[in-house]
Amino acid sequence: MVARTTTSLWDRFAAFDPGLMRLTSAMRAVLGTTATLAVLTALRAPETALVVGGFTAMTTSLAISDLRPRNQLITLALGVPLSLASLSAGAALTPYPTAAELVFLVVIHLAVRARRFGPRGLGLGIFAFMAFLLSQFTQARADRLPQLGASVLVAFAAVTAVWYCVGPITASEALRRLRHTFDVRLHDVLRDTAAMVATGQDIDTRSRSLQDRLDTLHASVLLIEDFLDEHAADEDTEALLPHLSRVEVAAQRLTVLAVRAMRTPAARNDPAERTARQRLAQRIRTLRHQPIVGTACAAERCAQGYEGGPANRPTGSALVLDCFPAVDELAEALRVLGPRDRPAGRRRPPRKHASPTSWTLPRRDRDTDTESLKRGATRQAFQVTAASALAIAGGHLLSPHLWYWAVAAAWVVFIKNESTGEVLLQSLRRLAGTVLGVVFGYGLAALVGGDGPVLLVLLLLCMFGMFYTPSHAYWAVTFFITGTLGMLLALMDTFSTHMLLLRVQETALGVSCGVLAAVLVLPTTVRRASDEELVGFLRVLDRLLRTVAAGSTNTEAPTSWVRAAHDLDQALESFRKACLPLTHPLTPQRRRRHHVRHLLELLEAGAYHARSLAATAERLPAGHVPECATGLTAAAERAHQTVTHLIRVAGHGPGAASHMARPTAVRALSRLSEEQRVSRNWPSPEHRLLLHIDRLDTALTALVRALDPLASDPDRTTVVPSERVDIPLPHGPAQAAAVSCAVLTDRCERA
């Protein structure tokens, strides 16, 4: 019982922190800071040197965001001279406040411009900024530079030793932890699905919960894909990506079919229907244990009563019976994936892989992205410099000696934020976290008094919370930052109510200056940023459809479809982040919020079908040419033309979308579950390919109506459905080479 409870708690912990990445980062920060303070204390360093060393150790853990150990070492090696130079410049200019402030502005401008070089540029900019800020915080002098420089060197050495000598995390161990997170989150999806099927009540509430579960499952897959991109993949891990995608798609399909079946009120009181639902719930519960322990599918069939085929399944409605093949498909996908200690599972027959660059951006697009990154870094450098100048001027009016707190607030609100709305949202979170942290810090300091060891322990605990808190809960991160500062001030015997109130005032001033600069200096509106990300999403989707159109007769192409679908997921995440100020519950523009949520719903549904398309293509045998290749090409061309039209509409600004009636925004799972069943027979992989492309075209058609509802569409015609189809299949622009979906369906089913 105790072991089971411990395992359950550990699974919850792993699901909250994928791969234990935040825990590792927090432990490294705390251990690195502790080791630095221990060494400096043993060397009898003065109080200022202790502050410099501890602050540098914390900054080092904050600035390194690269996943590769080699790149981390390079950034650390470059950060040592950069931190020493910035600290020396600040200490030398401390007696000359005006010169120090002007040089600080130059450092800020260069540090922000360095963000064009990616994570390493961002980290080096943080090193330079924090070192100069530290010199102003400690009022360092030139005659103390040898001691302060030694503290910086000790901090870098201690952090490096902790990272690479005390329990280093290997790539295989990190991948195993990420796989465990995937298993736990899949377990949650199956558990909630089984509970919904068994009870048949509160379907809307349970479907919303399932949507959140699926989102977290998808996030874990994205983390694994990012990890595999960052690390060199061997023969086993290279096959992990398509297997994971297949499992995720199978789980999503099972959830969609289960929600669709449970929303059907017919025959709920029928005993046969209840029996079918109970057997389905039991099959899903049985499946829950497969990803955790890696049991063989054959053993599960013998022990748990595998359904086997349509003849062995219970009597019930067609929608419920559709879920049983989905369970079998997920069980087979899990068997191929295998347990965590065998990540690639069963090897597939050898297939000639596409070239590594087949799924990457074309050179023109990569150059465009690089130029866009450079322009964004340059624009933001001027914004942050202007905000910092305003913060310095206003900070001097509040406190001539603590003006740098306002500068720090103005600096932070621009990190990883592009538009004015994102800066405003980050500013509100920063201010809320500061206010709460001041109350928390004041209460702890008053409770503890002047007990130095207890204050040090509380400081380290606040530092742990700062690194362990998820980045999307930025108010909580700021809460722990302010708590850490309160403990530090108490250790330095400078803690007072006036100091904490001044902290709130300086923070409010800094975030106000940041918002003002974002509005007045080269502003980027949320609408513009979201339109750019939407165009980027559509371009990635267009490349995927081109791959489908050109590769339906090419055996190399399906290998690249999973990678292309991964790029599409990343583009969708970028669009969701850009739209976050518009979808926030506190957004005053309700109509616009509903409209953006409706767009997200359509894009998520399209991404689901693109993901399913790629996973289905991976199931085709090596060298197999689909019988319905002509239909795939025609359907892909129809969807491609729709994407081209969408890019043209989105590239010309908001257009008429702002004048449309407020749409009803639902989650993607609800929309997908409303898609009616196409055939009573389980479709073949070829038929599944065509089905997902056609429904992707349907989602794009709805997206056209949402973005440009007043535009006429004379080329779109309704396709007459086949006799075997219960509802009309999606339609698109007529093509000369296209054949009807009914003919394509019959051709695929005969294959």
N, C-alpha and C positions, 0 to 999 in steps of 0.2 A: 504493500500500500504506500509506504514511504517512498520507495523507488519510483512508483508510478506517478506520485504527486511531484517528485523532484523532476522527473522527465517532462511532465506537463508544464511545470513552471519554466523549465529551460526552453521548451519549445515556444512558449509565449514570449520569452526574452529574445529568442532568435528571430521570431517574426517581427518584433518591434524594432530590432536593430539588425538589418540584413548583413550577414557575413560578420557580425560583431565589429563592423568598421568603426562605428562611433565609440564603442567601448575600448577598442584598441587605441584610437586616437586620444581618448580621455586618459587612459592609463599611461600612455607615453608622455602626455603633457604633465601629469602629476608626478610620475616617477622622474622625468627629466628635471623638473623644477626642484623636487626634493633632493635629488642627487647634487644639483648645482648649489643649493643652499647648504647642504651638508659639507661639501668640499670647501666652500667659502668660509663657513663657520669654523671649520678645522684650521683654516689658514688665518683665522682671526681678522677677517676683512671687516672694514667699517660698515655702518648701516647703509650708506649710499651705495657701496659696492654690492651689498646683498640685494638691494632693490634692483640695481641694474642687471645683475646676474639672473635673478628670478624672472624679471620681466622679459629678458632676452630669451630665456628658455621657453617661456610661454609663447612668445612671438614666433619662435622657430617652429613649434608645433602647429601654430596657426597658419604659417605661410606655406608650409609644404603640403601640397594637395595632389601631387603626382603619385600614381600607383606603382611605378617601376622603381625598385631600389636604386638602380644606377642613376636615374634622373634625380632622385632625391639627394643622392650624394653630390651630384653636380650642383644642384641648387644650394645645398649647404655650403659647398666649397666657395661658390660665388657670393653667398650671403655674408661670410666672415669679413672679407675686406670691405664690402659695401657697408655693413653695419658699423665697422670701426671708423670708416671715413665719415659717415653721416654723424656718428656720435662725436667725433673729434671736431667736426665743423660746428655742431651745436654748442659744444663746450667752449670752443674758442670765441664764439660770438655771444655767449651769455652776458658779458658785461656791456654789450652794445645791442639793446633790445630792438631798435629799428632795423639794424642790419640783419639781426637774427630772423626777424619776421619776414623780411624780403627774401632771404635765402631759403627760408622754410617754404615760401610760395613756389620758388624755383624747384625745390625738391619735390613738392606735391605735384607740380605740373609734369616733371619728368617721370615720377613714379606712376602716374596714371597713364601716361603715354606708353609706358612699358607693357601695359596690358595687351597690346597688340601682339605680343609674342606668346600669348597663351598662359597656361598655369605657371610656367617659370617666370614670365614677366610679371604676373600678378604677385607671386611670392617675393620676388626681388623688390618690387615697389613697396610691399608691406615692410620688408626689412629696412629700407631707407627711411620710410615715413616714421615707423615706430622708434627707430634709433634716435632720430632728431627730436621727436616728441619726448623721448625719455630724457634727453639732455635738458630739455626745458622743465620737465616735471621735477627732476632732482636738483635743478640749478647747478649743474656740473660746471666745474672750472677747468682751465687748461692744466693747472698744476696737479689735478687729480686724474689726469688722463691715463697714466700708467696703471693705476689701480682699476679704473673703470674698464680699460682695454683688457686687462687680465681677467676681469669678471666676465666679459663677453666671450673670451676664448674658453674659459672654464664652462660657460653655459653651452656653447656649441659642442665642446668635447663630451660633456655629460649627456646631452641629448643624443649625440651620435652613438655613444656607448650603450645607452638604453635601447635605442632603436635596433641596433644590429648585434648586440651582445646579450641582452637580457630577453630571451624568448623571441627571437625574430620569427616573423610570419612568412612561411614559404608560400609560393604560388599555389601549390597543390593543397595546402591547408586552407588558404583563403577560398579556393574554389570549392572545397568540401563544405566549408561553412555556408557559402552562398547556396550550394545545393540543398543543405539542410533547411535553410530559410524557404527555398522553393517548395520543399516537401511539406513543411509545416503550413504554409499558406494554401497549398493545394488541399491539404487535410481540412483546413477551415472551409474551403469552398464545398468540398464533398459533404462535410458535416451539415452545413446549413442547407444544402440542396436536399439531403436526405430528410432533414427535419421538415422542410417545406412540403415535400412529397407525402410524408407520413401524416401530417396534420391537415394539410389542405386549407389552412386558414391564414388570414392576414397576408395574402399573397403580395399586395402592394408593398407593405412594410418589409416583408422578407426579401422581395426582389430588390429593394433599395439596399438592403444589407448585403445581398449577394453581389450587387454591382460594386460596392466598396471592396468586397473580398476579391473580386476579379481584378479590380484596379491594383490592389496590392500584389496579387499574383503576377500581373503583367509587369509591375515595377521590379519585382525580383528577377524576372527574365531579362529585363533591360540591364540590370546591374551585372548579371552574368555575361551578357553579350558585350557590355563595355569592358568587363574584366578580360574576356578573351581577346578583345581588340588590343588591349594594353599589353598583354603578355604573349610571348611566343607560344603558339599552339602546337602540341605534338599530334601524333596520329590519332590518339584517343580523344583529346579535347576538341580536335577539329570537327569530329562527328557529333559532338555534344549539342551544338547550336541547332541543327535541324531536328534532333530528337526532342529537345526542350520545346521548340516551336510546335512540334506535333502534339506533345502532351498538353500544352497550353490551349491550343486550338480545340483539341478534343474535350477538354474540361469546359471551355466556353460554350461549345456546341451542346454539350449535355445540359448545362445550366439554362441555355436559351430554350431548348426543347422542353425541359422540366417546367420552366415558368409558363411557357405557352400551354402546356397540357393542364397545369393547375388552374389557369385562368378560364378554362372552359367549364361552364356550370353544368353542362349536360351530364346526366347519369351519375351524379355525385352520390346518390343514395342507392345505386345499383350495387348489390353484393359483389358481382364480378369485377366491377370497376374498383371497389375498395380493395379487393384481393390483389388486383393488378398493381395498384398503387403501393400496397404494403410490400409486395414482392420487389417492386422497383426500389423502394426505400431500403430494403434489406440488401439488395445488390449494390447500391451505392455505399451503404455502411461497410460492406465487405471490402469494397474497393478502397476505402479510406486507409486500410492498413497496408496496402501494397506498396505505396511510395516510401513508407517509413522503414519497413523491414526488408524491402526488396524481395518479397516472396515470388516464387515462380508462378506464372499464370496457370500452368497445368495443375499444380497442387491446389491452387485456389478453386479451380473448377471442380475438382474431385471433392474437396472438403466443404464447399459452400453451395454446391448445387448450381453449377453454371448452366445458363439457359440453353446454350448450344445453338439453337436456331429458331425460326418462327414456329415450328411445330411444337416446341417445348415451352413456349411462352404462354402466359395466362390469357384469358379472354378479357378484353377491355376495349376502351375507345382507341381509335387509330393514333391519336396524339400521344396517349400514354405508351402505346406499343412502340412508337417511334423512338422512345427514350432507351429501350433495351439495346438496340444496335449501337447507340451512342455510348452506353456503358461498356459494351464489348470493345468498341473502338478505343476508348480510353484505357481499358485494361491492357490491350495489345500495345498501345503506345508506351505505357509504363513498363511493360515487360521488355520492350526494345531499349528503353532508356536505361533500365537497370538500377541497382542500388548506388549509393553515393561513392562507395569504394571502387566502383566499376563504372565511371561516368559515361562512357560511350555506349555501354550496353552491347547488344549483339551487332556485330559488324555486318554491314550491307555488302552486297556484291560490289566488286571494284567498279568505280565509274570514273570517267575522265573528268577531273575538276576543271571548272572554268578558271581563267586567269585571275590572279588576285585583284586585278584592277577592274574586273568586269562589273562589279557592283559599286564602285566608287564614283565620285563625281567626275564628270568630264573636266579636262584641264581648264576650259573656259570658265566653268562654274566654280572650280577651286580658286582660280585667280579672282573671280568676282567676290567670293566669300572672303578671301584675304584682303582685298581692297576695302570691302565693307567693314571688316574688323579694324583695319587701320583708320578708316574714317570715323568709326565709332569711338575708338580710343582717343583720337585727336579731339573730337567734339567734346567728349566727356572730360578731357584734360582741361579744356578752357572752362567748362562748367564747374568742376571741382575747384579750380584755381580761383574763379570768381567767388564761389561760395566761401572758400577759406579766407579770402581777403575781407569779405563782409563779416565773417565770424571773428576774425582778429580785431577788426574795428569795434564791433559790438561787444566782444569779450572784454576788451580793455575798459569799457564803460561799466561792466558788471564787476570785474576784478582785474586789476593790472597784473596780477601774478598767476592767475589760473585761466587765462584766456584760451589756452591750448585745449581745454575740454570742449569748448565750442567748435574748434577746428576739427577735433577728432570726430565729433558727431556729424559735422558736415562732410567729412571724408567717408565715413562708413555708409551713409545712406545711398551712396552712388555705387557701391561694390555690387557687381552682378545685376545691376538695374540699368535699363536703357531709357524708358519713357518717363514722362513727367508723372503719370499715374503710379508707376512702380516706385519712384522716388518718394512720392507723397505717402503711399502705403507703408513703405519702409520707415519713413519718418514717424508716422503715427505709432508703429510698433516699437520703435526705439524710445519714444517718449513714454509710452505706457510701461514698458519694461523698466525704464529708469525710475519712474515714480514708485512702482511696486518694489523695486530693488532698494530704494532709499528707505522705505518703511521697514523692509526686511532687515537691511543692514543695521539700521538704527536699533531695532529691537534686539538683534543678536549682540551687538556691541554693548548695549546697556545691560543685557542679561549676564554677559560674561565678565564685564568690567575690564580690568587691565591684565588678565591672565594671558601671558604671552604664548605658551604652548597651545592652549585651547584656541586662541585666535588664529594661530598658524594652521592648526588642523581644520578649522572652519574655512580659512582661506583656501586650502587645498581642496576641500569638499566643494566649495563654490566654483573653483576652477574645473573640477571634474564635471560638475553640472553644466558649465559653459560649453565644454567640448562634447558632452554626451547628448545634449538636447538637440533634436532634429533642427536643421537649418530653416525649415519652413515655419517653425514656431520661434520666430526671431524675437518676439517680445520676451520669451522665456530665456533666450540666450542673453539678451540685454539685462534681464533680471539678475542672472548669475554674475554677469560682468560687474554690475553695480554692487552686488554683494561682495565680490572679491575686492573691489576698491574700498568698500567700507571697512573690511577686515584689515586691509593694508594701512589705511589711515589710522586705525586703532593701534596697530603695531608700531607705527611711527609717532604715536602720541600727538597726532594732529586732528583727531576725530572730534567733531562738534556738530551740533544741529545746524549752525550757520553754514558749515562746509557742505553738508548734505543738501541743504536748500539751494546753495549756490550751484551744486552739481546739477540739480533739476533745471535751474534757470539757464545755465550754460548749454545744457542739452537742448532745451527748447529753442534757444537762440540759434544753435548750430543747425538743427533740422529745419528751422524756418529759413535760414540762409540757403540751405541746400535746395529747398523747394523753390525759393525765389530765383535762384540761379538756373534751376531746371526749366522754369517757365520763361525766363527772359534771355538766357544765353543759349543760342542754337537749340531751341526746344525740339523735342520729338514727342508728339502726342501719342496717346495710347492707340488711337485709331490708325495712325500711320504705322506704328510698330506692329500692330496686329495684322494690318493689311500686308505688310512685308513678310511676316511669318506665314500668313495664309498662302501667299504666292509661292513661298519656299516649299510649303507642304504640297501644293499642287504640282510644282515642278518635279519633286521627288516622285509623286504618284504618276506623273507623265512618263518619267524614265522607267518606272516599273511596268507600265502598260506597254511601252515600246519594247521592253524586254520580252513580255508575253507575246506581243505580235510578231517579233522577229525570231523568237526562240521556240515557238510551238513545234517547229520541225528541227530544232537543234538540240542535241542531247546534252550539250554543255550548259544551256541556259537555266534549267531548273535549279542547278546548284547555286546560282547567283540570286535566285528569287528570295530566299530567306534573308540574305544580306540586304537586298533592296527593301524588303518589308521592314527590316530593322531600321534602316534609314528613314522610312516613312514614320515609324513610331517615334523616332527622335524628333522629326519635324513636327509631329503632332504635339509632343511635350513642349517644344519651343513656342508653338502657337498658344497652348494653354497657359504658359507662363506669361506671355505678352498680354493675354486677355484677363489675367488675374485681377487687375484693378476694376474691370468691368463686371466680373462675375462675383465679386466680393459681396457678402450680405449687406454691408453698409453703403453700397453704391446708391446714390440718390436717384439715378436715372433707371427706373424700374423697367421701362419698355426696352431700353437698350440692353439691360442685363438679360432679359428674357430672350432677346434676339441673339446675343452672343452665346448664351447657353444652348439655344436651338442649333446654331452653327456647330458648336462643339459636339452636340449629339449626332449630327449628320456626319461629321468628320470621324467620330469614333466608330460609327457603324461602318463607314467606308474602310477605315483601317482594319476593322475586324474581318471584313471580307477579303481585303488584300492579304492579311496575315493567313487566313484560311486558304487562299489561293496558293500562296507560297508553300505552305505545309502540305497541301494536296499534291502539288507538283513534285515535292520531294519523295512522295510515295511511289511515283512511277518507276518501273524498273529501268536499269541502265540500258540505253540504246532504244528505248521504247518511243515510238512516234504515235501520239494520240490519233485515233481514227477521226476525231472531230477537230483536227488541227485547223482546218479552214474556218470552222465556226469560232474557234478560239481567236483566230486572227481577226475575223470580222467583228466579234464582240469587243475585242481590245481596241480596234480602230474606232468603233462607236464611242466607247468610253474616252478614248484619247481625244476625240474631237470635243467632247463635253469638257474635258480638262482644259483644252486650249481656250475654249470660250470662257471658262471660269477665270483663267489667268488674265485674260483680256479685261474681264469685268472687274476683278479685284485690283488689277493694276491701275485702274482709272479712278480709284477712290471709292467713297461710300455709295455714290450713285443714288438709286431710288430705294435702297434697302431701308433707309431711315424713315421712309414714309409708309412702310407697310404696317399692317395691323400686328399687334403683339402676338407672337406665336405661342403655342403651348409647349413649354420646354419640359421634356421628359429625359430620363436617362437612356443611355444607349441600349441597355439590356431590355428595357421596356419596348423600345422601337424594334429591336431584333426579334423579340418574342411575338410581335404582331405580324411578322411575315408569315403568311399562311403556307402550309405544306404544299409541296409541288407534286409529289408522287407518293403512292402507297408503298412502292418498293424502295429499298435502300439504294440510293444512286451510286453508280460506279464512279471511280476517281475522275474519269474523263467528263462524265456528266457533272460531277461536283465542280470541276474547273469552270465549266461553262456557266453553271448556276451562280457561282460567286462573282464572276465577271459581270453577269447580267444584273445582279443585285447591287454590285458596286456602281453600275451605270444608273440604277434607280436612285441610289443615294446622291450621286452627282447631279442628277436631274432635280431632285429636291433642293440641293444646294444652289443650283442656278435660280430656282424660284425664290429662295431666301435672299440671295444677293442682288438679284435683278428681277423683281416680280413683275415689272411693267413691260419687260422686253417680250416681243412676240417670238414665237418659236414655230414657224410654219413647217420646218423640216421634220419635226417629230411626229411620228405616226404610231398608232397602236397596233401591236402584233397580235394576230389571231392565235390563241393558245391551242396547244395540242389537246386531243381527247383525254390524254392521261394526266393533264395538268388541271389542278383544281382552280387556279387563279391565273390571270394574265401574267406572263413573265415581264420583267422590266423591258423598257424600250429605249431607243436612242435614235440619232439621226440615221436616215436611210442611207445605205451604201450600195454602190453598184455591185460589189462582189459579195454582199451579205446575203445570207439565206435566212429563212424564218427560223425562229427558235423551235417551232414544232418539228421541223425537219431535222434540225441539229440534235434535238433530244432523242428522236427515234434512231438517228445514226449512232449516237453515243451508246444507247441502250442495246443496240445490236452488236456493238463491238465486243 
